[in-house]
Amino acid sequence: MSGGQYVEYKLTLRNIPPTATESDVEAVVQTVPGGVVIHRVEILRDRETGLSRQLCRVSLRSPADAERAAAHLHGLLWECHPISARLLKDELAVGTKS
């Protein structure tokens, strides 16, 4: 990869609270022991209503971060919602540092 590019390792979180914001998701992901580098958080929303589908994707910097985050977050209770975390190994994306 050339100078300003990096690979994102994606994690899907299901059953997040319906009122969660991207900042809320970032704060929960930052509880992973050892810390992680987050590139992007995207909460998936219903196209018609704009309401959260209680599903989000988190792009992380390294495979180790993504694996640790998935292991730490899977089953975590967040506002009485047990989170399902899954590493999307086949969904790697090349991004550009800004």
Buried (B, 14 or more C-beta within 10 A) or exposed (E): EEEEEBBBBBBBBBEBBEEBEBEBBBEBBEEBEEEBEBBBBEBBEEEEEEEBBBBBBBBBBBEEBBBBBBEBBBEBEBEEBEBBBEBBEEEEEEBEEE
